[in-house]
Amino acid sequence: MRLAFTEDQQLFRETVRDFLAASCTTEHLRAAWAADTAVSARWAELAKIGVTGLVVPEEQDGLGLTDEELSAVLEQAGYAALPEPLLESAVAAGLLAEFAPGAGWLEKIASGEATASVLLPGQPFAIEAATADVLVVGLVNASGDAEVHVANPADHDLVAQRSVDRSRKLFRVGFAPEPESLVASGPAAAAALARAADRGALGASALLLGLAKRMLDMGVEYAKQRVQRGVLIGTHQSVQHHLANVLIKIEFARPVVMRAAYSLARDLPSAARDVSMAKIYAAEAADLAARNSLQVHGAIGYTEEHDLQLFMKRAWALGAAWGDSGHHRARVAADLLSEAPAPLTPGF
Protein backbone atom coordinates (compact mmCIF):
# COMPACT_ATOMS: atom_id res chain seq x y z
CA MET A 1 0.00 0.00 0.00
CA ARG A 2 1.01 3.62 -0.51
CA LEU A 3 1.34 5.44 2.83
CA ALA A 4 0.46 8.82 1.39
CA PHE A 5 -2.71 10.61 0.37
CA THR A 6 -3.58 10.83 -3.30
CA GLU A 7 -3.79 14.26 -4.88
CA ASP A 8 -7.59 14.22 -4.66
CA GLN A 9 -7.57 13.09 -1.03
CA GLN A 10 -5.05 15.78 -0.11
CA LEU A 11 -7.12 18.44 -1.86
CA PHE A 12 -10.26 17.34 -0.03
CA ARG A 13 -8.40 17.36 3.31
CA GLU A 14 -7.18 20.88 2.68
CA THR A 15 -10.67 22.05 1.73
CA VAL A 16 -12.09 20.66 4.98
CA ARG A 17 -9.17 22.05 6.99
CA ASP A 18 -9.64 25.56 5.63
CA PHE A 19 -13.40 25.44 6.13
CA LEU A 20 -13.11 24.31 9.75
CA ALA A 21 -10.36 26.81 10.54
CA ALA A 22 -12.86 29.58 9.78
CA SER A 23 -16.11 28.00 10.97
CA CYS A 24 -15.11 25.88 13.98
CA THR A 25 -13.09 28.12 16.26
CA THR A 26 -12.65 27.75 19.99
CA GLU A 27 -15.44 30.30 20.44
CA HIS A 28 -17.73 27.96 18.51
CA LEU A 29 -16.60 25.06 20.70
CA ARG A 30 -17.42 26.96 23.88
CA ALA A 31 -20.85 27.75 22.47
CA ALA A 32 -21.37 24.03 21.81
CA TRP A 33 -20.45 23.29 25.43
CA ALA A 34 -23.18 25.63 26.63
CA ALA A 35 -25.88 24.62 24.13
CA ASP A 36 -28.35 21.73 24.33
CA THR A 37 -27.05 20.40 21.03
CA ALA A 38 -23.72 20.58 19.24
CA VAL A 39 -25.41 20.55 15.83
CA SER A 40 -25.41 24.00 14.27
CA ALA A 41 -25.82 25.66 10.88
CA ARG A 42 -22.29 24.41 10.19
CA TRP A 43 -23.77 20.95 9.44
CA ALA A 44 -25.53 22.25 6.33
CA GLU A 45 -22.35 24.01 5.26
CA LEU A 46 -20.38 20.78 5.66
CA ALA A 47 -22.95 19.13 3.41
CA LYS A 48 -22.27 21.68 0.68
CA ILE A 49 -18.64 20.56 0.42
CA GLY A 50 -19.64 16.89 0.50
CA VAL A 51 -18.51 16.01 4.02
CA THR A 52 -21.80 14.72 5.44
CA GLY A 53 -22.34 12.50 2.39
CA LEU A 54 -18.77 11.26 2.18
CA VAL A 55 -19.58 7.55 2.60
CA VAL A 56 -23.19 7.76 1.40
CA PRO A 57 -23.54 5.84 -1.90
CA GLU A 58 -23.74 7.89 -5.08
CA GLU A 59 -27.19 6.41 -5.75
CA GLN A 60 -28.40 8.25 -2.64
CA ASP A 61 -26.72 11.55 -3.62
CA GLY A 62 -23.52 10.97 -1.66
CA LEU A 63 -19.89 10.84 -2.77
CA GLY A 64 -19.63 7.07 -2.38
CA LEU A 65 -16.10 7.25 -0.97
CA THR A 66 -14.37 4.85 1.42
CA ASP A 67 -12.94 4.68 4.92
CA GLU A 68 -9.67 6.04 3.54
CA GLU A 69 -11.26 9.38 2.62
CA LEU A 70 -13.39 9.33 5.77
CA SER A 71 -10.36 8.96 8.04
CA ALA A 72 -8.53 11.72 6.16
CA VAL A 73 -11.44 14.11 6.75
CA LEU A 74 -11.94 13.02 10.36
CA GLU A 75 -8.32 13.85 11.15
CA GLN A 76 -9.08 17.44 10.15
CA ALA A 77 -12.31 17.32 12.17
CA GLY A 78 -10.26 16.18 15.15
CA TYR A 79 -7.81 19.05 14.71
CA ALA A 80 -10.74 21.46 14.98
CA ALA A 81 -12.55 19.35 17.64
CA LEU A 82 -15.66 19.54 15.44
CA PRO A 83 -18.63 18.99 17.80
CA GLU A 84 -21.13 17.75 15.20
CA PRO A 85 -21.71 13.95 15.07
CA LEU A 86 -19.83 13.40 11.80
CA LEU A 87 -18.42 10.02 12.78
CA GLU A 88 -21.71 8.76 14.21
CA SER A 89 -23.59 9.77 11.06
CA ALA A 90 -20.98 7.98 8.93
CA VAL A 91 -21.32 4.79 10.98
CA ALA A 92 -25.11 4.99 10.76
CA ALA A 93 -24.90 5.67 7.01
CA GLY A 94 -23.03 2.41 6.46
CA LEU A 95 -25.79 0.42 8.14
CA LEU A 96 -28.54 2.37 6.39
CA ALA A 97 -26.88 1.83 3.01
CA GLU A 98 -26.83 -1.92 3.60
CA PHE A 99 -30.27 -2.47 5.10
CA ALA A 100 -32.47 0.58 4.45
CA PRO A 101 -31.19 2.33 1.30
CA GLY A 102 -34.68 3.29 0.18
CA ALA A 103 -35.86 4.86 3.43
CA GLY A 104 -34.75 8.35 2.39
CA TRP A 105 -32.39 8.92 5.31
CA LEU A 106 -29.21 8.63 3.29
CA GLU A 107 -30.26 11.46 0.96
CA LYS A 108 -31.12 13.64 3.96
CA ILE A 109 -27.80 12.94 5.67
CA ALA A 110 -25.90 13.72 2.46
CA SER A 111 -27.77 17.00 1.97
CA GLY A 112 -27.35 18.09 5.58
CA GLU A 113 -31.09 17.94 6.26
CA ALA A 114 -30.66 15.20 8.87
CA THR A 115 -28.23 13.86 11.43
CA ALA A 116 -28.08 10.27 12.64
CA SER A 117 -27.27 8.74 15.99
CA VAL A 118 -26.08 5.18 16.42
CA LEU A 119 -26.14 2.72 19.31
CA LEU A 120 -24.23 -0.53 18.82
CA PRO A 121 -24.11 -3.59 21.09
CA GLY A 122 -22.15 -2.77 24.24
CA GLN A 123 -22.37 0.99 23.81
CA PRO A 124 -23.83 2.64 26.92
CA PHE A 125 -24.70 5.95 25.26
CA ALA A 126 -25.74 7.44 21.93
CA ILE A 127 -24.33 10.79 20.76
CA GLU A 128 -26.87 13.55 20.02
CA ALA A 129 -29.78 11.09 20.26
CA ALA A 130 -32.23 13.78 21.40
CA THR A 131 -31.71 15.95 18.32
CA ALA A 132 -30.96 13.22 15.76
CA ASP A 133 -33.53 12.64 13.06
CA VAL A 134 -32.90 8.90 12.93
CA LEU A 135 -31.50 6.38 15.39
CA VAL A 136 -29.79 3.23 14.13
CA VAL A 137 -29.59 0.55 16.82
CA GLY A 138 -27.72 -2.72 16.85
CA LEU A 139 -28.54 -5.27 19.53
CA VAL A 140 -28.42 -8.94 20.42
CA ASN A 141 -31.86 -10.38 21.14
CA ALA A 142 -32.84 -12.95 23.76
CA SER A 143 -32.09 -15.75 21.31
CA GLY A 144 -28.55 -14.50 20.78
CA ASP A 145 -29.20 -13.23 17.26
CA ALA A 146 -27.95 -9.83 16.09
CA GLU A 147 -30.53 -7.28 14.97
CA VAL A 148 -30.39 -3.88 13.30
CA HIS A 149 -33.21 -1.40 13.90
CA VAL A 150 -33.94 1.99 12.34
CA ALA A 151 -36.09 4.11 14.63
CA ASN A 152 -37.27 7.58 15.55
CA PRO A 153 -35.31 8.54 18.69
CA ALA A 154 -38.29 10.55 19.96
CA ASP A 155 -40.21 7.29 20.38
CA HIS A 156 -37.81 5.99 23.03
CA ASP A 157 -36.74 7.04 26.51
CA LEU A 158 -33.66 9.27 26.41
CA VAL A 159 -31.75 10.28 29.54
CA ALA A 160 -28.99 12.88 29.18
CA GLN A 161 -25.57 11.93 30.56
CA ARG A 162 -22.73 14.35 31.22
CA SER A 163 -19.44 13.78 29.41
CA VAL A 164 -16.03 15.07 30.43
CA ASP A 165 -16.27 16.92 27.09
CA ARG A 166 -19.55 18.78 27.38
CA SER A 167 -19.79 19.35 23.62
CA ARG A 168 -20.47 15.59 23.35
CA LYS A 169 -24.18 15.29 24.12
CA LEU A 170 -24.58 11.76 25.45
CA PHE A 171 -27.88 9.97 26.03
CA ARG A 172 -28.77 6.68 27.63
CA VAL A 173 -31.38 5.13 25.36
CA GLY A 174 -34.21 3.00 26.69
CA PHE A 175 -34.73 1.27 23.38
CA ALA A 176 -37.86 -0.82 22.97
CA PRO A 177 -37.53 -2.84 19.75
CA GLU A 178 -40.61 -3.07 17.55
CA PRO A 179 -41.19 -5.36 14.54
CA GLU A 180 -41.61 -2.35 12.24
CA SER A 181 -38.18 -0.93 13.19
CA LEU A 182 -36.32 -4.19 12.43
CA VAL A 183 -34.39 -4.04 9.15
CA ALA A 184 -31.96 -6.96 9.53
CA SER A 185 -31.24 -9.93 11.75
CA GLY A 186 -29.01 -12.97 11.92
CA PRO A 187 -25.48 -13.43 10.50
CA ALA A 188 -25.80 -10.57 8.01
CA ALA A 189 -26.71 -8.17 10.81
CA ALA A 190 -23.87 -9.46 13.00
CA ALA A 191 -21.30 -8.96 10.23
CA ALA A 192 -22.60 -5.47 9.46
CA LEU A 193 -22.50 -4.46 13.13
CA ALA A 194 -18.91 -5.69 13.39
CA ARG A 195 -17.96 -3.57 10.37
CA ALA A 196 -19.80 -0.58 11.83
CA ALA A 197 -17.94 -0.94 15.11
CA ASP A 198 -14.63 -1.09 13.26
CA ARG A 199 -15.54 2.03 11.28
CA GLY A 200 -16.31 3.78 14.56
CA ALA A 201 -12.99 2.75 16.10
CA LEU A 202 -11.08 3.79 12.96
CA GLY A 203 -12.88 7.14 12.90
CA ALA A 204 -12.07 7.73 16.56
CA SER A 205 -8.41 6.97 15.77
CA ALA A 206 -8.37 9.60 13.02
CA LEU A 207 -10.04 12.14 15.30
CA LEU A 208 -7.46 11.44 18.02
CA LEU A 209 -4.65 11.91 15.51
CA GLY A 210 -6.00 15.36 14.63
CA LEU A 211 -6.46 16.27 18.28
CA ALA A 212 -2.89 15.21 19.05
CA LYS A 213 -1.54 17.47 16.30
CA ARG A 214 -3.65 20.40 17.53
CA MET A 215 -2.40 20.03 21.11
CA LEU A 216 1.18 19.75 19.87
CA ASP A 217 0.78 22.92 17.81
CA MET A 218 -0.65 24.74 20.84
CA GLY A 219 2.31 23.63 22.96
CA VAL A 220 4.82 24.72 20.33
CA GLU A 221 3.15 28.10 19.89
CA TYR A 222 3.08 28.71 23.64
CA ALA A 223 6.75 27.73 23.97
CA LYS A 224 7.59 30.36 21.34
CA GLN A 225 5.81 33.09 23.29
CA ARG A 226 6.21 32.32 27.00
CA VAL A 227 9.10 34.15 28.61
CA GLN A 228 10.34 32.93 31.98
CA ARG A 229 13.25 34.58 33.78
CA GLY A 230 13.94 36.59 30.66
CA VAL A 231 14.21 33.56 28.35
CA LEU A 232 11.72 31.96 25.96
CA ILE A 233 10.86 28.56 27.41
CA GLY A 234 11.06 27.09 23.91
CA THR A 235 14.83 27.59 23.95
CA HIS A 236 15.20 25.02 26.74
CA GLN A 237 16.21 21.59 25.49
CA SER A 238 13.93 19.84 27.99
CA VAL A 239 10.87 21.61 26.55
CA GLN A 240 11.99 20.88 23.00
CA HIS A 241 12.39 17.19 23.82
CA HIS A 242 8.90 17.00 25.34
CA LEU A 243 7.37 18.41 22.17
CA ALA A 244 9.61 16.41 19.83
CA ASN A 245 8.52 13.20 21.56
CA VAL A 246 4.90 14.08 20.80
CA LEU A 247 5.69 14.69 17.13
CA ILE A 248 7.45 11.33 16.89
CA LYS A 249 4.46 9.61 18.49
CA ILE A 250 2.06 11.25 16.03
CA GLU A 251 4.16 10.39 12.99
CA PHE A 252 4.44 6.78 14.12
CA ALA A 253 0.66 6.59 14.65
CA ARG A 254 -0.34 8.12 11.30
CA PRO A 255 0.75 5.22 9.04
CA VAL A 256 -0.93 2.77 11.42
CA VAL A 257 -4.20 4.67 11.04
CA MET A 258 -3.73 4.83 7.27
CA ARG A 259 -3.09 1.08 7.13
CA ALA A 260 -6.29 0.45 9.10
CA ALA A 261 -8.28 2.63 6.71
CA TYR A 262 -6.76 0.79 3.74
CA SER A 263 -7.63 -2.60 5.23
CA LEU A 264 -11.17 -1.66 6.22
CA ALA A 265 -11.91 -0.07 2.84
CA ARG A 266 -10.92 -3.34 1.14
CA ASP A 267 -12.40 -5.68 3.77
CA LEU A 268 -9.04 -7.41 4.25
CA PRO A 269 -8.77 -10.31 6.72
CA SER A 270 -6.48 -8.18 8.92
CA ALA A 271 -8.94 -5.26 9.11
CA ALA A 272 -10.13 -5.84 12.70
CA ARG A 273 -6.56 -6.18 13.99
CA ASP A 274 -5.38 -3.17 11.99
CA VAL A 275 -8.22 -1.03 13.36
CA SER A 276 -7.37 -2.02 16.92
CA MET A 277 -3.71 -1.19 16.34
CA ALA A 278 -4.74 2.21 15.00
CA LYS A 279 -6.88 2.96 18.04
CA ILE A 280 -4.05 1.99 20.40
CA TYR A 281 -1.43 4.10 18.63
CA ALA A 282 -3.67 7.14 18.11
CA ALA A 283 -4.91 7.13 21.70
CA GLU A 284 -1.33 6.95 22.98
CA ALA A 285 -0.31 9.86 20.74
CA ALA A 286 -3.23 11.99 21.91
CA ASP A 287 -2.58 11.15 25.56
CA LEU A 288 1.10 12.10 25.29
CA ALA A 289 0.21 15.29 23.41
CA ALA A 290 -2.26 16.27 26.14
CA ARG A 291 0.18 15.58 28.98
CA ASN A 292 3.20 17.23 27.40
CA SER A 293 1.32 20.26 26.11
CA LEU A 294 -0.17 20.69 29.56
CA GLN A 295 3.31 20.57 31.09
CA VAL A 296 4.58 23.16 28.63
CA HIS A 297 1.66 25.48 29.42
CA GLY A 298 2.07 25.09 33.16
CA ALA A 299 -0.68 26.09 35.57
CA ILE A 300 -2.66 28.09 33.01
CA GLY A 301 -3.26 24.89 31.04
CA TYR A 302 -5.32 23.50 33.93
CA THR A 303 -7.89 26.29 33.76
CA GLU A 304 -11.21 26.12 31.94
CA GLU A 305 -10.54 29.61 30.64
CA HIS A 306 -7.66 28.31 28.51
CA ASP A 307 -8.51 26.65 25.20
CA LEU A 308 -6.19 23.68 25.72
CA GLN A 309 -8.74 21.95 27.93
CA LEU A 310 -11.26 21.86 25.07
CA PHE A 311 -8.99 19.55 23.11
CA MET A 312 -7.66 17.55 26.05
CA LYS A 313 -11.16 16.64 27.22
CA ARG A 314 -12.21 15.60 23.73
CA ALA A 315 -9.13 13.37 23.56
CA TRP A 316 -9.88 11.83 26.95
CA ALA A 317 -13.46 11.08 25.88
CA LEU A 318 -12.44 9.56 22.55
CA GLY A 319 -9.70 7.50 24.16
CA ALA A 320 -12.43 5.45 25.84
CA ALA A 321 -15.03 5.63 23.07
CA TRP A 322 -15.30 2.77 20.56
CA GLY A 323 -13.19 0.54 22.79
CA ASP A 324 -10.40 1.64 25.12
CA SER A 325 -6.75 0.66 24.72
CA GLY A 326 -7.08 -2.36 27.00
CA HIS A 327 -9.88 -3.76 24.90
CA HIS A 328 -8.05 -3.19 21.62
CA ARG A 329 -4.85 -4.75 22.96
CA ALA A 330 -6.90 -7.83 23.79
CA ARG A 331 -8.25 -7.89 20.22
CA VAL A 332 -4.74 -7.65 18.77
CA ALA A 333 -3.48 -10.39 21.08
CA ALA A 334 -6.40 -12.65 20.18
CA ASP A 335 -5.75 -12.16 16.48
CA LEU A 336 -2.02 -12.80 16.79
CA LEU A 337 -2.74 -15.96 18.74
CA SER A 338 -5.07 -17.04 15.91
CA GLU A 339 -8.19 -16.77 18.00
CA ALA A 340 -11.37 -15.07 16.85
CA PRO A 341 -11.10 -11.33 17.64
CA ALA A 342 -13.04 -10.30 20.73
CA PRO A 343 -16.26 -8.43 19.91
CA LEU A 344 -15.93 -4.68 20.07
CA THR A 345 -17.75 -3.27 23.10
CA PRO A 346 -17.18 0.49 22.94
CA GLY A 347 -17.27 2.62 26.05
CA PHE A 348 -17.79 6.29 26.68
ZIWOSUL-V493998 format. One record per backbone hydrogen bond with DSSP energy under -1.0 kcal/mol. NH is the residue of the N-H (numbers start at 1). CO is the residue of the C=O. Records with the same first field share a line. If there is no record, write none. Layout:
NH->CO  CO
//
This chain:
4->2
10->6
11->7
12->8
13->9
14->10
15->11
16->12
17->13
18->14
19->15
20->16
21->17
22->18
23->19
24->20
29->25
30->26
31->27
32->28
33->29
34->30
35->31
43->40
45->41
46->42
47->43
48->44
50->47
51->46
54->51
60->57
61->58
62->57
63->53
64->56
65->54
70->66
71->67
72->68
73->69
74->70
75->71
77->73
78->74
79->75
80->76
82->77
86->84
89->85
90->86
91->87
92->88
93->89
94->90
95->91
96->92
97->93
98->94
99->95
100->96
103->100
108->104
109->105
110->106
111->107
113->108
114->108
117->134
119->136
123->120
126->171
128->169
132->128
133->115
134->115
135->151
136->117
137->149
138->119
139->147
141->145
144->141
147->139
148->184
149->137
150->181
151->135
155->152
156->153
157->174
159->172
161->170
168->165
170->168
171->126
172->159
174->157
175->173
181->178
183->148
184->148
186->146
190->186
191->187
192->188
193->189
194->190
195->191
196->192
197->193
198->194
199->195
200->196
201->197
202->198
203->199
204->200
205->201
206->202
207->203
208->204
209->205
210->206
211->207
212->208
213->209
214->210
215->211
216->212
217->213
218->214
219->215
220->216
221->217
222->218
223->219
224->220
226->222
228->231
231->228
233->226
234->223
235->232
236->233
240->236
241->237
242->238
243->239
244->240
245->241
246->242
247->243
248->244
249->245
250->246
251->247
252->248
253->249
254->250
257->253
258->254
259->255
260->256
261->257
262->258
263->259
264->260
265->261
266->262
268->263
271->268
274->270
275->271
276->272
277->273
278->274
279->275
280->276
281->277
282->278
283->279
284->280
285->281
286->282
287->283
288->284
289->285
290->286
291->287
292->288
293->289
294->290
295->291
296->292
297->293
298->294
301->298
302->299
303->300
310->307
312->308
313->309
315->311
316->312
317->313
318->314
319->315
321->317
328->324
329->325
330->326
331->327
332->328
333->329
334->330
335->331
336->332
337->333
338->335
339->334
347->320
//
